[in-house]
């Protein structure tokens, strides 16, 4: 019983890490696009 609980906790932590990494990547991608647009406007 405890072994199953430990695996569920590990899976929940791993899912949280993947979701957090996805949102951090999405935010970095948006910032990169904003910076590219601003650099493209400079004459």
C-alpha positions in Angstrom: 0.0 0.0 0.0 2.8 2.5 0.9 4.7 1.5 -2.2 1.7 2.5 -4.4 1.3 5.8 -2.5 5.0 6.6 -3.1 4.7 5.9 -6.8 1.6 8.1 -7.0 3.4 10.9 -5.3 6.4 10.5 -7.6 4.1 10.6 -10.6 2.4 13.8 -9.3 5.7 15.5 -8.7 7.0 14.5 -12.2 3.7 15.8 -13.8 4.1 19.1 -11.9 7.7 19.4 -13.1 6.7 18.8 -16.7 3.8 21.3 -16.5 6.0 23.9 -14.9 8.7 23.4 -17.5 6.2 23.7 -20.3 4.9 27.0 -19.0 8.4 28.4 -18.4 9.3 27.4 -22.0 6.1 29.0 -23.4 6.9 32.2 -21.5 10.5 32.2 -22.7 9.3 31.7 -26.3 6.9 34.7 -26.0 9.7 36.9 -24.6 12.0 35.8 -27.4 9.4 36.7 -30.0 8.8 40.1 -28.4 12.6 40.8 -28.4 12.8 39.7 -32.0 10.0 42.0 -33.0 11.6 44.9 -31.1 15.0 44.3 -32.7 13.4 44.0 -36.2 11.8 47.4 -35.8 15.1 49.2 -35.2 16.3 50.8 -38.4 
